[in-house]
Amino acid sequence: MEEYVKLFIDESYPNFIDKYLTTETLKRIKHVSQFCGCDYTNLYSPLFFYTRFDHSRVVALMTWHFTHDKKATIAALLHDVGTPCFAHCIDYVFGDYMNQETSEKSINEMIQTDTVLLQYLKEDGIEEQDLEDLKKYPILENTAPKLCTDRLDGVLHTCYIWLHTHTLVEVKEVYNNVTVLINEEGKQELGFKDKKIAEKFVEMTATYAKELQGNTDKYVMKYVSEVVKDAFYENLICLDDLYTKKEEEIVSIFANNFYSWKEFRSANHLIGTEEEPSNFYISFATKKRNVIPLLQTDEGDKRINTVSESSKEIYSMLEEYQDTKYAYVDGIKHI
């Protein structure tokens, strides 16, 4: 994992972030998986356990590289501290399949009891309002399909760590070509200097977007969300536990109380079908994720789909993409 993280370290390393890495707030998300429960089943095989802590550190390093803005970098480091165990699976608990924004608590809510972190923020001149709306830092956070550091790491780590469709060398090549451009609104946004590398990133985006709209990811997240709901009902855990306990502690509770967890853990094949199965299955639409980056051209900064036919075709394919209507694991009849 450190080889991946090292790709994003600037020549002028932001030493001021190191003290935050030891705080209780940041240490908690060392135990929250980035891939929303997908590490706990053989339906996926990530290269290593990549956590919200790791993602936050990478996004902070990226943000520093592109901005050298201390406030934006600290905001980047803290941007996911409100993520519960199993992340967006908990949005599914609340029926939020499309926006996936229900379960995450605000940064300021999560840090109120961390006196050490609050002292560090004071020393660094960071006030509460600096962390309230991350969209004030567009290099860090921006509306889709714009490219920002949070979304950039999402695409890169999906292709390298989660699905291993691209190598570390390819990730480095793509990242090193990213620069700060000016978008249609006259605002700063990340984009690419070279058309061929931008097109390679579009191919990576297609991998990322299809997987997150596909049935395997939806099945894992729906299954975990249903186990969480049953665990609530049986008083095995409460909602607050998702923000205070380690993910592995909750997984142990699931393993000891739900027979189907063993089947989920060992499952390595999802069955897609157009007919409603008798097993526990999934069949619903979910949030579409996409990135359409800017490209630096002689005529100004333009969206890649307006200057690249291959990219335009990929985005058209993504618009039409649909997995099978139903999907299930043969060994799981019910939770």
N, C-alpha and C positions, 0 to 999 in steps of 0.2 A: 504493500500500500504506500509506503513512504516514497517509492519511485514515482508513483502517480502524483503525490503531493508535491514532490520536488520540481515537477514541471512548471509549477506556477509561482515559484519563489523568485521575486524580483531581486535585482542586484542590490537595491537598497531595502533590505528586509525590514518590515514594520515591527520592530522589537516591542513596541508598546502593546501589541496584542498578546504577548506571551503570558503576562500576569493574569489575564482574563481566562486563559485556558485551564487554570488550576482552581477556578471558582466552582462552587457547588452547582450553580446554574448551568455552566458549560459541562461539567462532569456528568450531570444527569443525562444529557443527550448523547453521551458515549454509549449509552445502553438503549438507544432508540435506532432501529434499523432504517436506513435510507429507503429501502425497497419495500416498505409497507407490508411486512410479513412474508415476503417472497424468499427470505433466507431460511424459512422453517419448513420447506417442502422441497422434495427432489424434482418438482416440476421446473425448478430453476437451479442453476449451479453457478452463482456468483464466484468470481475469482477469490474474493475475500469479503469479510464482514465490513461493509462500508456503512458508517453511521451518520446520523445527523450532525454529530460533532465533526467528523471528517469533512463532510460536505460544507459545513459552516466555515471551517478553517480554509478550505480551498476557495470558497467564494470571497472570503476576506482577503486572501492573497491576490486573487484576480482583481478585486476592486481596488486594492492599493496599487497594483501594477498599472491600471488604466487611469487612475485619478490622482494618486498620491494625496488623497483627502482623508485626514484622520477620522473625521466624523463618519464619513461614508464607510470607511473600513471597519470601524467598531460596530456600526449598524449592521454591516454584512456579517460580522462574527456572531452577532446576537439575533439575526433575523429568524432563526428557527427554534429559539429557546422555548417557545410556547407549544411545540409539537408534542402530542401525546404518544405513548407507546403505540406502535403499529401505524402511526401517522394517519394517512388518508383512509385507512380502514375504518377509523372512528367516525369519519364523515359518513361512511356507509351506514354506520349504526344509526345515525340520525336521518338516513334517507337522502343525504346530499350526494348524489352520484354525479351531478352535472357541474356544480361549482367547486365542490371539495374545499370549502372554506369554513365549515361550521365548527370544527373541533379545536382549531388552533387558537390558543390564548394569546393575548397581546404581550409584547416584550415587557412593557411596564408592569403588567399584572404579575408576570412570572418572577421579576427580579426584586419585588418589594421586600422580601425577607432576607435577601442575600446582602448582608451589610458590607461584606468585603467588596463585592462587585460594585455596589453603590458608591463606595469610597473611591474605587478606581475611576468610575465615571466622573465623579466630582473632580478628581485630580486631572483628568483629561479634558475637562471643560465640556462634558456632555450633559445636557439637560433633558428632562423627561420629554419635552416636545421634539427633541432631535430624534426620538425613537418612535414617535407616534404614527407617522405616515412615511413608509419607506420609499414611496414613489417620488419623494423629493430628491432621491438619489437615483436617477434614471439609469445609471450604469449598473447599479445593483438590482433594481426592481423596475420593471416596465410592463405595460399591458401587452399580452400576446396579440400578434405574432412577432413583436419586436424582440430583438436579442439583448439580453442583459447577462450579468455574471451568474446570477442564480440559474437562469435557463441554460446558459452555456455549459455550466458544469452538469446540469441535468442531462443534456444530450451526450456529452463526452463520457461521463461515467456510466451511462446506460450502455453505450456501445463497447466500452472497454471492460468495465468491471462486471456488469450484470449479464449482458448477452454475448460478450467477447466476439463481436463481429469486426472490431477494428483493433489494431495493435497500439502499443504505447507510442511507437514512432509516428503513426498516423495522427494520434491525438496531439502530439507535440507539433507536428507540421501544421495542423489546423489552428491550434492555439497561437502559435507564433505569427500567424498571418492576420490575427484579429487586431483591429485598431479602433479608435474613436472617430466616428463620422457624424454628419449632421443629417437628421431625417427630414421628412416632409413638413414637419411642424417647426422646423428651425431649432430643434433640440438635439443634444448629444445622444448618440446611441452607438452601440458596438456594431461593427461590420467588418468586411474583408477587403484586403488590398488586391488580391489576385483572384481572377474569375474561376480558374480551375480548382483552386482550394475552396472557394466559396461553394462551388458545385459539389465538391466532396462532402462539405458540411451539410449540404441539402440532402445528400444520400444518407448521411448519419441521422439527420432529422427525420427522414422517412422511417428508418429503423425504430427510432425512439417513439414517434407518433403512432405507428402501427401497433407496436407492442402495448402501449398504454390504452389503445382502443380495442385490443384483442381479447379474446375470451380467457386466455390463461391468466393474465394479470387480473382481470375482473373476477375470475373464479376464486383466486387466492384471497383477494380483498373481501369478497362477499362471504366466503367461508369464515375467515377470521372475524369479520364483523358479527356474524351470527353466533359464533362461539362466545364472543365478548358479551353479546346481549343475553345469552343463556347464563353466562357467569354472573351477570348483574342480577338476573332473576333468581338464581340460586344463592345469592349473597356470598359468592366466592370472592368477588372483587366489587369495588365501587368505582364510580367515575373518577374520583380524585386519585385513585391508585394509578391511573393511566398517566398522571402527571408527576407522580412521586416515586413509584416503584421502578425497578429495573425491568426491562422487557423480558429478560431471561427468568425472572421470578414469576412473572405472569404466565409465561410459557410452561413453566413447571406445574402451575396450578391447572392449566388446560390439560396437560399430559396425564395428570393424576385423576382427572374428573370427567374427561370426555373420551370415550372409546374411539370415536372417529378421528381424534387427533393423531393417533398412531398411523391410521390409513392416510391421512393428509400428509404426514411427515414422509412417508415412504412412496407416495404417489409420484410417478414419473411420466404419466401420459394422460392427457386430457382428450376426451372424446367429443367431437363436434357433430351436431346433428340438426336437421331441420324439423324434427318431430319431438314433441315434448317427452322427455324421459321420465322414468319412475324414480330415479336416483335424485339426490340433492343436486340441483342444477342452477345455472345462471342464464338469464335472458333479459337484458336491459341495456339501454344506451348509457354511456358515461361521458365524462368530460373529454373533449377533443383537445389535444395539445399539438401545437405547431410552432415553428419558427421560420420566418421569412426574412433573412438578414439583408442588410444593405451591402452594396458593393461600390467601391471607389472606382469611378470611371472618368474619362476625360471630359465628359459632359456633366459631371457632378455625381453626387452619391445617389444611387438608385436601388430599388428592391431587385434582388436577384431574379425574381420571376418575370421581370420586365425586360431583362437583357439576356436571359439564358433559356433557350427552348427546352433543354433537358430538364432544367429546374421547373419550368412551367408545367411540363408533363408529369413530373413527380407530384407537384402540389395538386394537380387535377386528379391523379390517382388516389391521393390521400382523401380528397373530398368524397370520392366514390367508395372508399374502402369499407367493407363490412365483413365481419367474421360470421360464422354460422349462427343461426338463430338461438340455438341452445348449446350448452356444453356441460359436461359432467365428468367425474372420476368414477370409474367402474366400482371401486370398493367402498364408496361412501354413499349409503342409502339415505342417511339423515344425520343430523348433528349429534 
